[in-house]
Amino acid sequence: MGTTTQDANHVHNFWGFSAPLDLKYLSVASRILQVAMDDELETGLDLDADQDQKLAILQVSPCDPRHTLQTLARSWRRQPERTVQITVFETSCEALARHMILISIFMDTELTARDRMETYLEVFGNVKVREKTAEYLEERGKLLANVVLDSNFGEGDGVFNRLFDFSQLKFKEKDEMVDILRSYTRKQDYNMDAAWDWRCRKFYGERYDHLKNLVDWDYHMRLRETGASIIHFREFRDFRKTGIAFDIRDSSFIEPNRTLLGTAVGRTNDFTDRYGKKRGSSVTTRGLYTDMQSSPYMAFGVECEEKRFFRQSNKEHVKTSADVTEFNLEGMIHEMYNHEKYKYIPSQAESDRFPEEENDKNENKPLASVAEEDAESKQNKEDNNQGDDKEKEAKNLDKQKEAATARANATAGQFRISLVTGDLVKNVAKKAANQKAFDVITIGCWMTHRIADGIEKLAKPRAVLAMEDGTYMLSITKEQAVTFRTRVDELAIEAGWQPLSAPLGATPKVHHLFTMKPGPVAA
């Protein structure tokens, strides 16, 4: 048998179980489908009527900022001038701090595009990081802690002061956020190897000596049957054994990833009372309490616009989930700063292996780093015999960097991300300002049961809801995953939502789409 049991030490969720959604596209495309579904076209729905209005989005426990980054990167594709207000609810301040750190890495123009992608993946999915990444996290933590402390922003302030909104956090929660961000310092030592080994031994118990067989069962009998076969067994096995999901340039990971540390509240068993009940004191501990059963590959590594990544040879994928993840992140960074789609350039060996699919090789454009152009492309210039040409090229690159940074800052200036934690009902659902306020609502798989807590009251007429199911949750059986998907639809319909088919060719595998049907039109 596999490990389809609950992990008692899994407290925090730091990565999601679905591909990123472009929520602006979802809002526009759902309107088109609603028109097609509506038998009474007398409503006269104008698809461009809301372009001048703010797009309000609520994300309930997305676990990571993938939806936010996808929406931010692709904002130029449709309604580029429309402002977007995103409210992100997470159950812990640690998860909100991770949102801030990962978004700041994505938007750090001091790093090249390649370095940003690698640093993002390293912080996102590895329990240990490189030494230079640990130094980088320490500096970013200090910077973002100051952003939280100075939440008042003006036009002259930095991009993160304008981007993040902490007005819905209590003072206690702000202080906790500051403490968490400052705890990324290297002065706080932590033995991550011992922590991962302890998690494995506690979870597998007496079966720990057969870990290899258990991982093999979980992969072949559970994960591959979900359709995520792009995740290779070697990747899945290495993550389960070491906690390292992404290898970066064959580097040595020697520092703990302090963004994955969180607090857990429990009670000691000091004694047994006269009635046979365990008694003890309440304790809080800080450690590695994130998910170790499922891997971080589901967030960026199982779906991609470039279908050539899913080619197979001898019934095995040519590419890996790490390749898909890197391409998706590179594409998001490229779109954010260049306002154009990122195209895939196959290697020479791949082109020789699949010559029939090399039809648009000359049209493809490599990822242009915002800070510097790839060194190899410079060496291939035929006119490298003149120093003046190199100087002109360097100046052009600087201009391109400035222009790309200006475009990205302008896009970010149209976004406002409000962070919320605590009680979902009290802090979100029952707030008067949130009633009928949101155009798009997403709910992560760990919070699908909260759809019954009045979420429908937060939706505008014709709003769209995307609910994540448990397809990629390895802590449940295949039969339970099927029941999960059925129950998601039932809960949404019971709450008054109407099922909506996947919009315009975009078919999220694990997202269930619904719309809030408007009431009678007033005369």
Secondary structure, 3 states (H helix, E strand, C coil): CCCCCCCCCCCCCCCCCCCCCCHHHHHHHHHHHHHHHCCCHHHCCCCCCCCCCCEEEEEECCCCCHHHHHHHHCHHHCCCCCCEEEEEECCCHHHHHHHHHHHHHHCCCCCCHHHHHHHHHHHHHCCEECHHHHHHHHHHHHHHHHHHHCCCCCCCCCHHHHHEECCCCCHHHHHHHHHHHHCCCCCCCCCHHHHHHHHHHHHHHHHHHHHHHHHHHHHHHHHHHHCCCCCCHHHHHHHHHHCCCCCCCCCCCCEECHHHEEEEEEECCCEECCCCCEECCEEEEEEECCCCCCCCHHHHCCCCCCHHHHCEECCEECCCHHHHHHHHHHHHHHHHHHCCCCCCCCCHHHHHHCHHHCCCCCCCCCCCCCCCCCHHHHHCCCCCCCHHHHHHHHHHHHHHHHHHHHHHHHHHCCEEEEEECCCHHHHHHCCHHHCCCEEEEEECHHHHHHHHCCHHHHEEEEEEEEEECCCCCCCCCHHHHHHHHHHHHHHHHHCCCEECCCCCCCCCCCEEEEECCCCCCCC
